Amino acid sequence: MDTFQRLESEVRGYCRNWPVVFDKAVGSHVYDESGKPYLDFFAGAGSLNYGHNNPELKTSLIEYLTDDRIVHSLDAYSVAKREFLKTFEELILKPRNLDYKIQFPGPAGNNAVEAALKLARKYTGRQTIINFTNGFHGMTLGALAVTGNSMKRGGAGVPLDHVATMPFDNYLDGKTPDFLWLRTLLDDSGSGLDAPAAVIVEGIQGEGGINVASAEWLRGLSDLCQEYGILLILDDIQMGCGRTGRFFSFEEAGIVPDIVTLSKSISGYGLPMALTLFKRELDVWEPGEHNGTFRGFNPAMVTGAEALRRFWSDDAFAEATIAKGNMVEARLAEMAAEHADFGAHVRGRGLARGLAFDAEGDIAKKVAAESFDRGLLLETSGPEDEVAKLLPPLTATEEELTAGLDIMADAARAAVKAAAQPA
């Protein structure tokens, strides 16, 4: 570990919870340099929905590279880009009746969010963005301004302005009508809330604690945006590409956001890639007004197109993901019942799931640590890291999911036992 500790910045995070040196990865498993296997319920924070080194995607990538095809092209036209765009249109947009223009804003999710915020402000001529409690949208300044986590916001070093934070679904007491506070502010000329350019929201808050926005709540938010002339930005960076079952997390609600952000698993292989999708009439960019050197990474377009063809040519993959998610939910419900005295409960949808604890202490952190010791990788989320978060590859078999959940059940018992010990 000396090389990392001596040379790498203290900002590194995941390695502190997983103090091994990883080397190989196949499917739902990663291996450290000694060859020890770990079942992966983290999947690159949702970047590896199709598993590590998926063989079909790897074949496409290797063939592309060995044929000396273009790798770096900025926003110049390329065969790989054309194939990705045509495939995305035919398999994702047209079946869902979505008429979106596609922007390649840069290699990461925060690039997609920055582009979305800039475009919304340019189109409307307004500055304020509505965000939601416990939302997470990235670590660059614009994306950080609409993020809720105080620790992450504190690292900005400058004021994070031109935003207004509203309660996410189920954030309040369960009795207050949805959007009462927001509607009151919008209707009151004395409220001090400037007319918003856009609302940005996640269908399921991943980093915020696996908080699910109900279909009814999302429909209400969409209706409100249309009523007040506010653009709706749906951040599907972690929960898109099938994580909740359907390709987009908002499909269940039957809404059509004005702008959608995608990244993480859109390349299919863990390669850097991001998209900002927006309704055709919103495309008011001047040429080069938002750009970046690595927005034309052709290998990611090759594997991205292949992933769409392999997994999204019909509904079979989505239905399998939903079935696996139901199985995971049932097992987590058993764990929650076993640890009800510690306020354990289940959150999530599809294969984005969490086991949350209401009790004081670091039980979820202990669950993650005990899981690692037993050969399972998972992380925590929520403002107090109160949720043990599961993002397994969507390609994980039922046997792999069962094995991981067995490990997690043992880890939860050990964590709860430790928490029950007197200080």
N, C-alpha and C positions, 0 to 999 in steps of 0.2 A: 504493500500500500504506500510505501515511502514516496514513490514517484508522484502519485496523485496528491498526497499531502504536502509535498514540497513545492509542486509547480502549479497545481490547479487552485483556482479561487475558492475562498470560503463560501461562496454563494451556492456551491453544489449542495444538492438536497437528497435525492433518492438514495444515493450511495451511502448515506449515513444510516439508513434503515436496512439496507442490504449490503453489508460489508464483505462482499466477495467480488472477484473480478470475473465478469461474464465473458464467454468466448464464443459459443455456438448457440444456435436456436433453430428449432424445427417445429412447425405446427404450434401446439399449445405448450411447448416446453422450451426452456432455456437451460444452458449448461455453463457452470463456472469452469475456470481453467483446469481444475482437477478432474472434471468430468461429472461432477455431481449434478443431477437434474433438479429443476424447479418447475412445477406446474405454474403456468402464467395466467393469473386472473387480473392482470394489469394491462396487458396488450398495448404497451407503449402509450398509456393514458388514452386509449381509444384509437390509436393510429394503426393498429394491426388487427382490424376486424376479420381479416381472412387468414390470420395466423402468421407465424414467422416463416419466411422463405417458402411461401406457397409455390409448389412445384410448377404449376401451369404459368403463373405470373413470372417466375424465375426464368423459365424457358424463353418467354417472350422478351424479357429484358436481356438475357445473354445473347440471343440471336440479333437483337437490335445493336448491341454494343460491338459484337464481333464482326458485324457487317459495316463498321465505320460510319454508322448513321449519325446525324448531327445530334449533339448533346446539349449545347448551349446556343440559344438563338434569340434571347431577349423577347421582343414581341414580333419578330419577323415570322412570316408564314413558314410552316414546315408540314411535311407529310404526317408526322406524329400528332401535331396539333389538330390537323384536319380530321384525322381518324378519331381522335378523342371527342372533338366537338360533334361530329356526326353521330357517334355512338351514344353520347350523352343525350343528344336530342331525341334519337330514336327510342332509346330504352328507358330514359328517365323523364324527360320533359313531355313528349307527346302523349304517352299513356296517362299522364296526370293532368293533361290539358293546361300545362304551364307554358306561357309564352315569355320566357326570360331571355334577355341578353346575358352573355357570359363574359366576365372579366377575369383575367389572370393577374391578380394584384401583387403577387410576390410569393415567396416559398412557405409562409406560415400563416396560421390562423389570425394572428394579430394584424397581418397585412390586409386580410379580407375584411376585418372589422374596421380598420382605419379607412379603407376605401369606402365602406358602407356609410360611415359617419360623415366623411367628406362629401360624398355624393348627395346624401340627404340634405345637408346644409346648403350645398350649391343649388340643388333643385328648388328647395323651398325658400331660400333666402333667409332662413331663420337659424338660430344658433343652439337653442336648448335641446337637449336629448333627455328623454325620460328613461330611466333605468329602474331596476328592481332590487329589493333587499336580497342579499346573498348571491347576487349575480356575479359571474366571472366572464370576462371577455378578452383578457390578454394583458400583457405587461408593458406595452408601449403606452405613451402618455394619453393618447385619445382613448384607447381601449381601457386603460387603467382608470380613467375618469368615470367610466360607466360600470366599473367593478366595485363590489361592495366590501370586500375583505379589507379591514383596516390595516393589517400588517403589510399587505401588498401595496395598498395606496400610500402608506407611509414612506415607502421607498422612492416615491416620485421625486421628492425634493423641491417641488414647486406646487402651487395651488392647482387643483384639478377642478376646473370651472365649467360652466355652461351645461350643467346636468341637474336633474331633479330626481330624487329617489322615491319610489312608491312601493307599497307592500306587494310582494309576490303572493300567489295563490296560497291560501291557508296560513299566511304569516300572522294575521290578526286573531281575534277571538272566535272566529267561526260564526259570529252573529252579524258583524258589520257587512253590509252589502258590498259585493265586489265593485271596485273602482269608485266608491262613494267619495273618498278623499280627492282622487284625481279629478273627478267630474266637478266637485265643488270648487276646486282651484281653477279649473278651466273656465267655469261659468262666472267667476267672481273677478271683476276688473281690478279689485283691490287686493287680490291674493299675492301679487308679486311674482307670479309664475308667467314668464314670457311664453308666447305662443311656441309650442315645441315644433322642431323640425321632424322628429321621429321618436318612436319608442323602440328600444332594443330589449329583446327577451329571449330566454332559452326555453325550449319546450320542456326540458327537464334540466334542472340545475345540477351539473356534475360536481364541480369543485365546491359548490355551495351546500352540498349535503344530500344529493339524489332527491331533490324536491321536485315532485311532478306537478306540472300545470295541467289541470283537468281540461278535457276537450271543451267543456262548457265555459271555463274561464278564458281559454284562448279565443273562443268565438266571441265572447263578450269584449275582449280586448280589441279584436279585429273590428268589431262593429263600432266601438268607441273611436278608433283611429279614423275610420271612414267618416263618421259623423262630424269629427272636428278637423278633418283635413290633415291628419298626422300620418306620416309614413310608418309602416310597421316593418321593422328589421327583425328577422328570426335568426338567431345565432344557432346554427346546427353543426358547429365545428366538432364537438365531441359526440353529440347524440344523433347525428346524421349518418348516412351511408349504412343504414340498416340496424343501427344499435338498438333501437326500440322495437324493431320488427319491420315496419315499412321503411322505405328508403329515407324519407324525411320524417322527423319526429312529429311534425304538425299535420300529417295526412289524416290521422284519426279525427282531428277537429274539423276537417273539411274547409280549412281557410286557405287563402292564397296571399302570403306575405308580399309586401312590395319589394323587399330585398331579403336575400338569404345568404348567409355566409357558410362556407364549407371548407374544411381542411382535413387534418389528421388522416382518416382512412380513404380520402378521395383518390390518392395514388394507388391504393390497394396493397402496397408493398412496404409502407413505412418511409417512402421517399418524400422529400419536401414538395408540397404542392398546396395551393389554396385557390378557391374560386369565390367571387362575389357575383351572385345572380340578382338581376333586377328587371322589373317590368320594362318593356321596350320604350315606353314614353319617358322613362327616367334617364335614358342614356344621353345626358347633356355634357359629357366630358369633352374637353378640347383635346386634340391629339397630344399625348405626352404629359397631360396634366396630373396624372398619377402614374408613376412608373417605378421600375426597380430592375436591377441587373439580373436577378435570378427568377424572373417571372416566366421564363420560357425554358423550363427544365424538361426536355423532351423525354428522358427515360421515365419520369413520373407519368407523363401522358400515355406512354406505351403500356405500362402496367395498369394505369387507371382504366384505359379502354378495355384491356383484357379482363380486368376484374368485373367491369360492367357486363361484358359478354358472358362471362362464366357464371355469374351469380344473379344477374338481374334481367335475364331474357324472359323469365316467367315469374310466377309468385311462389315457387317452391321454396326458395331460400328464405324469403320473408316468413312464410308459414312455419318453417322449421325453427327459425329463431324465436317466434312467438311461443311455440311449444316448449322449447328449451327454457325460455324465460319463465313459463308457468311452473316447470319442474323446479327451477331454482327458487322461485318464490315459495313453493310448498315446503322445501327443505329449510329455508330461512325462517318460515313461520314456525316450524318445529323448534328451531333454536330460540326464537323470540319467546315462545311459550315456556321453554325451559328456564329462561332467565328473565321472566316477567317482573320479578322483584327488583330488577335493575332498570326497569323501564324499557326493556328491549322491544323493538318493533321493526317492521320491514318497510322499506321504501323502494320505489322504482317501477320500471316497466321494461318489458323485453329482456335483453341481457345487460341492462344497466340497473344494478340492484345494490341495496345497502342494508346492513344490519346496524341500526342506530340504538344508542343507549342514552336514556334520560338521566341516569344517576351521575352524581359528581365523580370525578376521577377520569383516568385515561384508559377506560376499558377498551374502547375501540382501538386505541394505539397498541394496547397489550395484545388484542386479538391479532392485529397485523404482525406484531413481533413474534408471537407464538406460532403463527402460520408460517412465517419465514423459517423459523427453526425446524419446522416439520416439512419444509420443501414446497411451500406455496407462496407465491408473490401476490399480494394485494396491498392497496393503499388505504388511507383514510381521507375523509373529506368532511365538509361542514365547518362553520366558523370556529368551533372548539375541537375539531378533529373527532367529533362524536360518532362518526359513521364509518364502519368498516365497509369499504366500497369494492364492488365486484364488477370488473369489465373484462370478462373472459373473451377470447376470440369467438366470433360467431360460428366459426367452423369447428369449435371444440365438440368432441363426441359426448354423448350422454354418459359414457363410462368415465371420461375425463372430468366432466362436470361433477359427477357423483364422487369421484375420488377427491377432488378439491373441496367439495362441501363436507366430506367426512373429516378432512384435515381441519377445516374451519370450525367444525363443531367441537372437535377436541381442543382447538386453540381457544375457543370461546369459554369452554369449561375451565381451562387453566387460567384465563384472564379474569374471569369472575371469581374464581377461588382466591386468586391473589388480591383482588380488590376487596374481598370480604375479610381478609386478615386485618387484625388491629394494627394501627400504625406503630 
